[in-house]
Amino acid sequence: MQQEQIWNADVAQSYDTPGTGQFAPEVLGPTVDRLARLAGEGSALEFAIGTGRVAVPLAERGVRVTGVELSLPMVERLRAKVDEATIPVLIGDMATTRAPGTYTLVYLVYNTISNLLTQDEQVQCFRNAARHLAPGGRFVIELWVPELRTLPQGRKATVWQSEPGYIGLDTYDVLSQHVVSHHFHFDESDDTEPVRLFRSPHRYVWPAELDLMARLAGFELESRHADWSGGEFTAESPSHVSVYRLPTER
């Protein structure tokens, strides 16, 4: 599955869920608060900016935000909210695309680094972040922790969410560290399409592997929390927010 085919116009249209899910105030508020503090008086660059879920409220807080995005339909949705002058966006791959200028913060939220399907691409993403940052700049990644402990021996799939109208499951290839997320949406009132399926491939990354990628790009781990509010990261945490920092002198 090519990334351009996955994040198409249909997905972009259904991505925004104002007030709920990833757009709920209790989710989005702490995210924007933390990023605004980390950006300080400088500029921020968002890799995989999407429809602007985070970038738009961050810009409204006075942070100068630029984005990189591979999906044209996603950017079209963003443009319905803000213009190019407010949030400039470059079309391209977050592992290689170079944005003009220097930033105090580069960030990559909601598991998006796992959309890069090889270790080499993920390492390139760290190096690309470093190229954009001023000395002492930070790269922030939000990523889930692989749920392999819930995968019974001999099984290749786990159901991670089941509720009325929706089932989410992951299928694993542990040899290549690949996982495909399958999202089943059910709507019995829709006679033409009662079941919708969306799938996205990922390469999962353990926190320790992520830290090594950071070191290869010249970063050091500054902090790791279980969430954007600063909760303690433990062995039971399903995800983490990791902040990597470049040396103040390079």
URTA-V402244 format. One record per residue. RES is the residue in one small letter. PHI is phi in whole degrees, -180 to 180 (999 if undefined). PSI is psi as a letter, one per 30 degrees, with the letter a starting at -180 (NA if undefined). D_FIRST is the distance of its C-alpha to the first C-alpha in Angstrom with 2 decimals. Layout:
res={RES/RES}
phi={PHI/PHI}
psi={PSI/PSI}
d_first={D_FIRST/D_FIRST}
//
This chain:
res={m/q/q/e/q/i/w/n/a/d/v/a/q/s/y/d/t/p/g/t/g/q/f/a/p/e/v/l/g/p/t/v/d/r/l/a/r/l/a/g/e/g/s/a/l/e/f/a/i/g/t/g/r/v/a/v/p/l/a/e/r/g/v/r/v/t/g/v/e/l/s/l/p/m/v/e/r/l/r/a/k/v/d/e/a/t/i/p/v/l/i/g/d/m/a/t/t/r/a/p/g/t/y/t/l/v/y/l/v/y/n/t/i/s/n/l/l/t/q/d/e/q/v/q/c/f/r/n/a/a/r/h/l/a/p/g/g/r/f/v/i/e/l/w/v/p/e/l/r/t/l/p/q/g/r/k/a/t/v/w/q/s/e/p/g/y/i/g/l/d/t/y/d/v/l/s/q/h/v/v/s/h/h/f/h/f/d/e/s/d/d/t/e/p/v/r/l/f/r/s/p/h/r/y/v/w/p/a/e/l/d/l/m/a/r/l/a/g/f/e/l/e/s/r/h/a/d/w/s/g/g/e/f/t/a/e/s/p/s/h/v/s/v/y/r/l/p/t/e/r}
phi={999/-77/-59/-63/-76/-70/-92/-92/-64/-64/-66/-59/-66/-95/-70/-75/-131/-52/84/-134/58/-71/-98/-65/-56/-71/-92/-75/-57/-63/-62/-67/-59/-66/-65/-64/-65/-70/-69/60/-90/-93/-105/-122/-121/-104/-79/57/-70/61/-91/88/-51/-96/-63/-64/-66/-67/-64/-65/-83/99/-84/-78/-117/-120/-128/-123/-151/-85/-93/-62/-60/-64/-66/-61/-66/-62/-67/-73/-103/-141/-91/-64/-68/-77/-135/-66/-134/-102/-86/167/-82/-69/-81/-134/-70/-105/-93/-71/96/-124/-128/-92/-145/-119/-139/-145/-108/53/70/-70/-62/-72/-70/-81/-95/-131/-63/-59/-65/-68/-64/-60/-64/-61/-65/-67/-61/-61/-62/-89/-98/-73/-51/83/-70/-120/-119/-114/-127/-107/-152/-81/-90/-54/-96/-69/-67/-91/-94/-63/-59/89/-99/-117/-142/-132/-93/-104/-156/-145/-150/-54/89/-155/-135/-118/-140/-119/-111/-113/-120/-71/-68/-100/60/-103/-140/-114/-90/-114/-115/-103/-114/-116/-142/-67/-80/-97/-71/-84/-147/-69/-129/-118/-121/-124/-125/-141/-88/-145/-112/-79/-134/-74/-55/-65/-67/-61/-63/-68/-59/-63/-64/-62/-95/96/-92/-124/-70/-92/-160/-143/-127/-78/-159/-72/-84/94/-64/-66/-86/-130/-65/-97/-68/-79/-156/-150/-117/-111/-113/-109/-131/-80/-58/-72/-127/-126}
psi={j/k/e/e/e/e/i/a/e/e/e/e/e/f/e/k/i/k/f/l/b/f/g/k/e/f/e/e/e/e/e/e/e/e/e/e/e/e/e/b/g/a/l/k/k/k/k/i/f/b/g/g/e/e/e/e/f/e/e/f/f/g/k/j/k/l/l/k/k/f/j/e/e/e/e/e/e/e/f/f/e/l/l/e/e/e/j/k/k/k/k/a/k/f/f/f/k/k/k/l/l/k/l/f/k/k/l/j/l/h/g/f/f/f/f/k/g/l/e/e/e/e/e/e/e/e/e/e/e/e/f/f/k/l/k/f/l/k/k/k/k/k/k/l/k/k/h/f/f/g/j/l/k/f/l/g/k/k/j/f/k/j/l/k/f/k/k/k/l/k/k/k/j/f/e/g/h/k/k/k/k/k/j/k/k/k/j/f/f/j/f/e/i/f/k/k/k/k/k/k/l/l/j/l/k/l/e/e/e/e/e/e/e/e/e/f/g/g/l/k/k/e/l/k/l/f/l/f/f/g/l/k/k/l/f/f/k/f/l/l/j/k/j/k/k/l/l/f/k/NA}
d_first={0.00/3.81/6.42/8.53/6.88/6.85/10.36/11.80/15.48/15.59/14.25/16.58/19.38/19.23/18.69/22.37/24.71/28.04/30.34/28.14/25.34/24.25/26.62/29.59/32.53/32.86/29.29/29.20/32.86/32.94/29.75/31.33/34.71/33.55/31.59/34.59/36.91/34.82/34.54/38.31/39.77/36.92/33.64/30.18/26.76/23.69/20.35/17.52/20.32/18.34/20.92/23.73/24.25/26.00/26.86/28.94/31.32/31.51/32.62/35.07/36.58/37.48/34.83/33.64/29.83/27.41/23.63/20.57/17.42/14.29/13.88/16.74/16.88/17.42/20.16/21.70/22.20/23.75/26.01/27.44/28.84/29.99/30.51/29.60/32.99/32.52/29.06/27.89/24.13/22.57/19.23/17.25/15.60/17.62/17.99/19.86/21.01/24.77/26.52/30.26/32.80/33.34/32.47/33.93/30.71/26.99/24.97/21.50/21.48/19.83/17.70/15.72/16.32/14.13/11.04/11.99/10.69/13.83/17.47/18.37/16.20/17.71/21.12/20.66/20.05/23.41/25.08/23.90/25.36/28.54/28.92/29.16/31.66/35.43/37.35/37.22/34.02/31.58/27.84/26.87/23.84/23.25/21.23/21.32/23.03/21.19/22.81/23.29/26.95/26.07/24.13/26.84/27.32/25.51/23.12/19.38/18.97/20.88/21.62/22.09/23.22/24.95/27.00/28.13/25.34/22.52/21.09/18.62/17.61/15.71/14.87/15.71/15.54/18.63/18.93/15.95/16.26/12.77/12.58/10.37/12.34/13.09/15.33/17.64/20.04/23.13/25.57/28.34/29.93/27.09/27.97/25.13/22.23/23.74/20.51/17.32/14.17/11.68/9.10/7.95/7.52/10.64/13.15/16.47/19.61/23.21/25.75/27.65/24.74/24.08/27.81/27.77/25.02/27.30/30.31/28.69/28.32/31.89/31.47/33.42/32.56/34.87/34.06/31.76/32.12/30.63/30.10/30.89/34.46/35.24/35.32/35.93/32.99/33.75/32.36/31.56/29.66/26.14/25.10/26.77/27.49/28.27/30.27/30.48/33.24/34.25/37.89/40.29/41.43/39.27}
//
